[in-house]
Amino acid sequence: MSQITLIGTRLAETGTEFVYDGEASACEGCPYREQCLTLEEGTKYRVTDVRENTQILECGVHDTGVQAVEVEPAPVMANVSPKRAYAGGKASLEGPCPHTGCPSHPYCEPAGVEFDTEYRIREVIGDPPHDYCHLDRDLSLVEFAPTEE
């Protein structure tokens, strides 16, 4: 389900994905707080529409201002144990990984997903992008459904 919110003009493009980190200290006293701080902290969102003919408003966080957009929770790609990797099932991440240069690292520690939390699997993609896991984990790449599904 779409929500209207304000985001920085540099992010205000259909298809842009971001994780909402919550209120910044510069938000204190802002007259647009009620329109801007409407999303769920730690959730990944995708811009689905940029509102036409809207004002660009001054912002203490975004140097080029903010504008109105429609967003919806976005799915997250992640690596999980293949034993639990089936569409409709639930799985959690295998744990932190220090190997930031690995092509699978963004899927082992994806933004918008917490360790020790189970997420519903929307789709099983298959093999992860790495040739081998430095932690000797057996992994399968899946797409977690957005938190609202």
BELDA-V405779 format. One record per helix or strand of 3 or more residues. SS is the DSSP state (H for helix, E for strand). FROM is the first residue (numbers start at 0). LEN is the number of residues. If there is no record, write none. Layout:
<<SS;FROM;LEN> <SS;FROM;LEN>>
//
This chain:
<<E;2;6> <E;16;3> <H;24;3> <H;32;4> <E;43;7> <E;65;8> <E;75;5> <H;81;3> <H;104;4> <E;118;8> <E;139;5>>
//
